[in-house]
Amino acid sequence: MNADAFLHHLMSSPDYENQIVHVQHIPACEARFGELDKPLPPALQSRLESLGITSLYSHQAMAINFARQGKNVMVATPSASGKTMC
């Protein structure tokens, strides 16, 4: 079931009647990639590559760079944008 079908199912359910008051579709945008100030440790780089991850998104690279500088980091991005890697 895709997201639209699931949302329609919820909105049609008596259990959720009048609970969903706004739906907004946000269009996809082009990915923006970032660069690390220094490479990841080889074992971590190898593991990421084995998972099919060959580039870091800009917010991931920034978070890693700041953390390596000893700075506090907070990341706020939409769902499925790679926050787990931060």
Number of C-alpha atoms within 10 A of each C-alpha: 7 6 8 10 10 11 14 10 12 15 16 12 11 9 9 11 11 10 10 10 7 5 7 5 6 6 5 6 6 5 10 10 12 14 16 16 12 9 9 12 8 9 9 11 14 14 11 15 12 10 9 9 11 10 15 20 17 14 21 22 19 19 20 21 17 15 13 12 9 9 11 9 12 8 12 8 9 8 7 7 13 13 16 8 12 16
